[in-house]
Amino acid sequence: MSFEISNTQENVIARQNSLVRKVYLWMCAALVITGLVSLAVVSSPQFLNLIFGNSFIFFGLIIAELIVVGVMVARIMRMSMQTALLSFFAYAILNGLTLSVIFLAYTTSSIVSTFMICAATFGIMSFMGYTTKQDLTSMGQLLKMLLIGIIVAMLVNIFMKSEMMDWIISIVGIIIFTGLTAYDAQKIKQLAQQEQTEEVRKLAILGALTIYLDFINLFLYLLRFLGNRR
């Protein structure tokens, strides 16, 4: 009997680990797609002119990104797994189109070095969030409130154009998304501990989207702080 119980527990743990691996694989696949799309755009003068030479198209792409995320959050339970994944990867493509601008603003060497720093930070914080016994819910809620504040500060600084404010925003942004990486890793672990239903697997796709956004935003704030402009 004890052998059967042990066997069952091992199977449950294996299913949990499998779901967590899928979440991070989906996230990594989305990052690769975003990077490849950005490189394709920056390598093509026609694409660059189409996207950044026409503000209507550029802002249209940003609006499309917001729509895709909004639809995923609001309707994912009504989607099939295939549709949810396709929506996630469609968002990664759209993000790659708009993020290609960083190759115009920053040197390639600083983008690469910042990406490596971001990947290391993300990996360490994900591990800490996944393995810690401490409940990070309170920290996550505080960081989400700070995120709202930093968005407001960024909008205000569009008009103030303060370099000091920009520097402070970058530092706070790094802190916020470093912390959110650990918080969201813990949420994914908690999700994986639930019964592996279709609904849970769909929520796991939203988890992949969340940590993808954590990585992208952490990278962008690090780049604002560490990157060398052209």
Disulfide bonds with the S-S distance in Angstrom:
none
